[in-house]
C-alpha cells in the first residue's frame, strides 16, 4: 500500500478548564499549567487544538493563554439539550466562544451533538449566517450519523449555504463502523474526519477494564495477540493502538483527516507525541490489528450519538 499523507495531530482540551466545575476530568486549570501544556505541544511542532463550549471554562483558559494567536482552533457550539441549536442560541454560543477564546474567528465551528428538535434547515441557515460574518472558516459536524450528514449537505446545496467540511467522531481499532456508512459520504464531499479516542481509551493498556466496552474486549484473543506483539517490540499497547489509528487506519492526511488526543500531565503528552513520532508499526504488529479488524466485523461500535 502506498504511503499515506500524515494526519493532523490535534490536542484535545476537555481536560483544560475549571477543576471545581469538572472534577476528575480537568487537569489543567492554573494559567502556568495551561501555558506549559500549550508550550510543550507547540514546541514539539504541532499546531491544532480542539475544544468546545461544553467543556467548562476550557475556551476561557485557552483564551487567557493566547492560544488563538499561535494555534489553529477547532471548537464546538454549546449544546446537548433539545432546542440548543435554535438560531438565537447558536448565535449567542458562537459569540461567547469567540469572546472566551479572545479571537474574532476560528478555523472550525462544529455542532457538537445533534439537536433533533430544531429543524436542520434553521440550523444550517444560522451557521451560514455566522460563516458569512467571518466567525469561522469551516462548518463542522460531530457525532451525527451519516444520514443526517447527508441531510445537512442536501439543505446546504439547495440553499447555497456553506457546507459541512469537517466531521468529528469516535474512531479507533474498535470503533470502525463509520468506515462503511460514513467515510464514503465524507470522501465524496471532501469532508475531513477528526477521530477522537484514537487509542481506544485504556482498552489496549493490558489492564482489565470496568466499562461495558472494555469488558467486551478484555478477553478477546486478537487483543491479547496485539499486546504480545507490541511487547516483543518494546511498544506499549496504548502506543500501538494510537500508531495504528494514525498510520494504518482509513484516515489519510490528504483528505485533511486528523486524530484528537488528550493528556493529563506533561509526561503523558510527551509519551503520546513520542509514539506518534515513531511512525508506522512493525509489519507483524500491524498485521495483528488486521486480525482484530476481521473479528470486529459486524459488531464494531458506533461513531455517532
Backbone torsions as a table, in degrees:
resi	resn	phi	psi	omega
1	UNK	NA	135.4	-179.3
2	UNK	-65.5	144.7	178.8
3	UNK	-59.0	141.6	178.1
4	UNK	-93.2	158.9	174.1
5	UNK	-69.1	144.4	-179.6
6	UNK	-60.3	141.0	177.2
7	UNK	-81.4	160.3	174.5
8	UNK	-69.4	141.0	175.8
9	UNK	-106.3	114.1	-169.2
10	UNK	-117.9	127.5	178.0
11	UNK	-83.8	116.2	175.0
12	UNK	-80.6	140.3	-172.7
13	UNK	-124.2	32.6	173.2
14	UNK	-72.5	-10.0	175.1
15	UNK	-90.6	2.0	176.0
16	UNK	-104.2	131.4	178.7
17	UNK	155.7	-142.3	-175.5
18	UNK	-102.2	112.7	-178.4
19	UNK	-62.3	-32.3	-178.8
20	UNK	-73.0	-31.9	179.8
21	UNK	-82.8	-23.7	-175.8
22	UNK	-139.3	61.2	-175.9
23	UNK	-65.5	143.4	179.5
24	UNK	86.4	-18.8	179.5
25	UNK	-106.4	-47.4	-177.1
26	UNK	-78.8	129.3	177.0
27	UNK	-119.2	-12.0	-176.3
28	UNK	-124.2	102.2	-175.6
29	UNK	-124.0	-52.8	-178.3
30	UNK	-64.0	139.5	-178.2
31	UNK	-50.8	-41.3	-178.4
32	UNK	-66.3	-33.5	-180.0
33	UNK	-73.4	-42.3	177.3
34	UNK	-61.9	-42.1	179.5
35	UNK	-63.2	-39.3	179.2
36	UNK	-64.5	-40.6	177.1
37	UNK	-59.9	-50.8	-177.6
38	UNK	-67.2	-40.4	179.8
39	UNK	-62.6	-40.8	-179.4
40	UNK	-66.7	-45.4	179.6
41	UNK	-62.3	-44.9	179.1
42	UNK	-63.7	-42.8	-178.6
43	UNK	-64.1	-23.2	177.2
44	UNK	-85.0	-1.4	174.3
45	UNK	98.0	13.9	-176.4
46	UNK	-109.1	148.5	-167.3
47	UNK	-133.1	6.0	-177.3
48	UNK	-111.1	135.2	177.8
49	UNK	-128.8	137.4	177.1
50	UNK	-114.4	130.8	178.3
51	UNK	-143.4	-169.7	-179.5
52	UNK	-166.9	150.8	175.2
53	UNK	-63.4	-29.3	-179.2
54	UNK	-72.0	-15.5	178.1
55	UNK	-84.2	111.4	-172.4
56	UNK	-52.2	112.5	174.8
57	UNK	66.1	11.6	179.1
58	UNK	-64.3	-49.2	179.9
59	UNK	-60.8	-39.3	-179.4
60	UNK	-63.4	-44.5	179.7
61	UNK	-64.6	-40.0	178.5
62	UNK	-65.7	-38.4	177.6
63	UNK	-63.8	-42.1	179.0
64	UNK	-62.8	-29.1	-179.7
65	UNK	-88.5	0.2	178.9
66	UNK	69.1	30.3	-175.1
67	UNK	-59.4	-37.6	-175.4
68	UNK	-66.5	-17.4	-179.0
69	UNK	-79.2	-15.9	-178.7
70	UNK	-136.9	-1.5	177.6
71	UNK	-123.5	154.6	170.4
72	UNK	-84.8	122.1	-172.1
73	UNK	-103.3	129.9	170.6
74	UNK	-113.4	123.8	177.5
75	UNK	-136.4	176.6	-172.9
76	UNK	-139.1	147.8	-178.0
77	UNK	-70.5	159.9	176.9
78	UNK	-73.5	126.9	179.8
79	UNK	-160.2	-164.0	-178.9
80	UNK	115.3	-10.5	176.1
81	UNK	-126.3	150.7	179.9
82	UNK	-56.3	134.9	179.0
83	UNK	90.2	-1.5	-176.4
84	UNK	-70.4	-15.0	178.8
85	UNK	-100.7	16.9	172.4
86	UNK	-59.8	142.1	-173.5
87	UNK	-48.5	-45.0	-178.8
88	UNK	-64.4	-35.9	179.7
89	UNK	-72.4	-37.4	175.8
90	UNK	-62.7	-45.1	-179.9
91	UNK	-58.7	-45.0	-178.9
92	UNK	-67.1	-40.1	-179.2
93	UNK	-64.7	-45.9	179.9
94	UNK	-63.0	-43.5	178.8
95	UNK	-59.4	-44.2	-178.8
96	UNK	-67.0	-39.5	178.7
97	UNK	-60.6	-44.9	-179.6
98	UNK	-65.3	-38.7	177.6
99	UNK	-64.5	-45.2	-178.8
100	UNK	-65.0	-37.8	179.9
101	UNK	-80.1	-6.9	-179.8
102	UNK	56.9	51.7	178.8
103	UNK	-148.7	160.4	178.6
104	UNK	-95.0	-12.0	-178.9
105	UNK	-157.2	155.2	173.8
106	UNK	-127.2	164.5	179.6
107	UNK	-66.8	-49.0	-175.1
108	UNK	-135.5	132.5	173.4
109	UNK	-117.3	121.3	-175.5
110	UNK	-112.2	152.9	163.4
111	UNK	-84.2	118.6	-168.6
112	UNK	-71.8	-52.8	177.2
113	UNK	-136.1	153.1	-175.9
114	UNK	-62.1	138.5	167.5
115	UNK	-112.9	103.3	-173.3
116	UNK	-94.1	4.6	176.1
117	UNK	-93.8	-22.6	176.9
118	UNK	-93.3	129.3	-179.9
119	UNK	-54.6	133.6	180.0
120	UNK	-60.5	-29.1	177.6
121	UNK	-61.0	-42.2	179.8
122	UNK	-68.0	-39.2	179.9
123	UNK	-64.4	-47.8	-178.8
124	UNK	-61.0	-40.0	179.1
125	UNK	-63.7	-44.0	-179.2
126	UNK	-64.7	-40.2	178.3
127	UNK	-67.4	-36.1	177.8
128	UNK	-65.3	-39.3	179.1
129	UNK	-64.1	-40.1	177.8
130	UNK	-66.2	-38.1	177.5
131	UNK	-63.4	-43.3	180.0
132	UNK	-64.1	-26.6	176.7
133	UNK	-78.1	-7.3	-179.1
134	UNK	82.2	19.5	-176.9
135	UNK	-77.7	-18.1	173.7
136	UNK	-155.9	159.8	-178.7
137	UNK	-96.4	-28.1	-177.5
138	UNK	-133.9	135.3	176.8
139	UNK	-92.2	125.1	-177.8
140	UNK	-121.7	156.0	174.7
141	UNK	-121.5	144.4	178.6
142	UNK	-135.3	133.3	173.5
143	UNK	69.0	21.3	176.3
144	UNK	-93.7	144.6	171.3
145	UNK	-71.7	160.3	-175.3
146	UNK	-56.6	-38.7	-177.9
147	UNK	-61.2	-36.0	179.6
148	UNK	-78.6	-29.7	171.8
149	UNK	-61.7	-44.5	178.3
150	UNK	-61.4	-38.6	179.6
151	UNK	-62.4	-44.1	176.7
152	UNK	-62.2	-42.5	179.6
153	UNK	-60.9	-42.7	-179.9
154	UNK	-63.4	-44.6	-179.9
155	UNK	-63.0	-47.0	-177.7
156	UNK	-65.2	-37.1	177.5
157	UNK	-65.1	-45.4	-177.8
158	UNK	-65.7	-40.5	-174.5
159	UNK	-91.3	-9.6	-177.1
160	UNK	77.6	23.7	179.7
161	UNK	-84.5	163.4	172.2
162	UNK	-61.1	134.8	-177.7
163	UNK	-93.7	154.0	172.6
164	UNK	-58.9	135.0	179.5
165	UNK	-127.8	-0.4	176.8
166	UNK	-139.8	140.2	175.4
167	UNK	-128.5	135.5	177.0
168	UNK	-116.8	128.7	-178.3
169	UNK	-154.5	171.5	-180.0
170	UNK	-74.9	124.6	-179.5
171	UNK	-155.1	129.8	173.5
172	UNK	-168.2	-165.4	-175.8
173	UNK	-66.0	-17.7	178.3
174	UNK	-101.1	-42.0	-178.8
175	UNK	-89.4	88.9	-174.1
176	UNK	-128.5	10.7	-176.2
177	UNK	-62.4	-26.0	-179.8
178	UNK	-66.4	-17.4	-177.9
179	UNK	-61.8	-31.3	-177.3
180	UNK	-91.3	-42.9	-173.2
181	UNK	-102.1	-25.8	-176.9
182	UNK	-98.1	-50.2	-172.7
183	UNK	-59.8	-38.9	176.2
184	UNK	-57.5	-38.0	178.2
185	UNK	-67.8	-44.3	179.7
186	UNK	-61.8	-44.9	-178.9
187	UNK	-64.0	-40.5	-179.6
188	UNK	-59.6	-35.4	-175.2
189	UNK	-107.7	15.4	177.5
190	UNK	55.1	45.4	178.2
191	UNK	-101.0	124.9	178.4
192	UNK	-74.0	154.6	177.9
193	UNK	-120.9	127.6	173.4
194	UNK	-110.1	117.6	-177.4
195	UNK	-98.3	126.3	174.9
196	UNK	-98.5	160.6	-173.1
197	UNK	57.3	50.5	-174.6
198	UNK	-66.3	-19.4	179.0
199	UNK	-102.8	11.7	177.8
200	UNK	61.0	41.2	178.9
201	UNK	61.2	-130.8	179.1
202	UNK	-100.8	15.4	-173.0
203	UNK	-61.6	-32.2	-178.3
204	UNK	-102.9	17.1	-179.7
205	UNK	-78.6	-15.6	-177.7
206	UNK	88.8	-0.8	178.2
207	UNK	-100.6	142.1	179.8
208	UNK	-62.9	134.9	-178.4
209	UNK	-93.2	166.0	179.1
210	UNK	-111.6	-18.2	-179.5
211	UNK	-76.3	162.6	177.3
212	UNK	-58.9	-41.7	179.4
213	UNK	-61.3	-47.2	-178.3
214	UNK	-63.4	-44.1	-178.6
215	UNK	-61.9	-34.9	179.9
216	UNK	-61.8	-35.0	-171.3
217	UNK	-108.2	-9.5	-175.5
218	UNK	-54.9	-37.8	-175.7
219	UNK	-98.6	6.6	-178.0
220	UNK	-67.3	128.8	-175.6
221	UNK	-62.6	-34.7	-177.9
222	UNK	-68.3	-32.3	175.7
223	UNK	-70.3	-39.5	175.8
224	UNK	-59.0	-41.2	178.6
225	UNK	-65.2	-39.0	177.8
226	UNK	-62.1	-45.7	-179.2
227	UNK	-63.5	-38.1	178.8
228	UNK	-66.7	-42.9	179.2
229	UNK	-66.0	-38.8	178.9
230	UNK	-65.0	-43.3	179.9
231	UNK	-60.7	-38.2	179.4
232	UNK	-58.4	-32.5	-178.9
233	UNK	-96.9	3.9	-179.1
234	UNK	71.4	29.0	-179.0
235	UNK	-112.4	133.0	176.9
236	UNK	-69.4	154.2	178.1
237	UNK	-60.6	-39.0	179.1
238	UNK	-61.7	-46.5	179.8
239	UNK	-65.0	-37.9	179.1
240	UNK	-63.0	-44.0	-179.9
241	UNK	-64.2	-40.5	178.5
242	UNK	-63.5	-45.6	-179.0
243	UNK	-67.9	-33.0	176.1
244	UNK	-61.3	-47.4	-178.6
245	UNK	-63.0	-40.6	-176.8
246	UNK	-72.6	-34.0	-169.3
247	UNK	-120.9	-18.4	-172.8
248	UNK	-122.3	-4.8	-177.0
249	UNK	-86.5	-171.2	178.6
250	UNK	-71.4	-15.8	-177.9
251	UNK	-65.2	141.8	-174.2
252	UNK	-148.1	122.5	-178.8
253	UNK	-61.9	-21.8	179.3
254	UNK	-67.2	-18.5	175.1
255	UNK	-97.0	2.0	-177.8
256	UNK	84.1	13.9	-177.9
257	UNK	-67.4	158.5	179.0
258	UNK	-153.8	168.4	173.7
259	UNK	-121.9	144.0	-178.3
260	UNK	-114.8	127.3	177.8
261	UNK	-133.4	162.8	177.6
262	UNK	-122.8	167.8	177.7
263	UNK	-143.8	142.4	179.4
264	UNK	-99.4	-11.5	176.4
265	UNK	-158.2	168.5	-175.7
266	UNK	-67.0	-34.1	178.3
267	UNK	-62.7	-43.9	178.4
268	UNK	-64.5	-40.4	177.5
269	UNK	-59.0	-48.9	-177.8
270	UNK	-66.8	-37.2	178.2
271	UNK	-65.6	-38.3	177.7
272	UNK	-64.4	-45.7	179.6
273	UNK	-67.8	-33.9	175.3
274	UNK	-61.8	-41.5	179.6
275	UNK	-62.3	-44.5	179.6
276	UNK	-64.7	-42.4	-179.6
277	UNK	-64.6	-20.9	179.7
278	UNK	-71.0	-17.6	174.3
279	UNK	84.2	-161.6	-176.7
280	UNK	-59.3	157.8	-179.8
281	UNK	-77.1	157.4	168.7
282	UNK	-57.2	150.5	-172.3
283	UNK	-56.7	-43.1	-176.7
284	UNK	-67.6	-32.3	178.5
285	UNK	-72.8	-40.8	175.4
286	UNK	-61.8	-38.4	178.7
287	UNK	-64.0	-35.1	178.9
288	UNK	-63.5	-35.0	175.7
289	UNK	-69.0	-30.7	177.2
290	UNK	-64.4	-37.6	176.5
291	UNK	-64.2	-42.4	177.0
292	UNK	-59.7	-41.4	179.1
293	UNK	-58.2	-43.3	179.3
294	UNK	-64.2	-35.8	-178.7
295	UNK	-74.0	-24.1	179.8
296	UNK	-87.2	-7.6	-178.5
297	UNK	-54.0	124.8	177.1
298	UNK	93.6	-18.0	177.7
299	UNK	-140.0	31.3	173.7
300	UNK	-66.7	146.6	-174.0
301	UNK	-79.5	156.3	-170.9
302	UNK	-73.1	154.2	179.4
303	UNK	-97.8	-3.7	-171.2
304	UNK	-132.2	173.9	177.3
305	UNK	-106.8	NA	NA
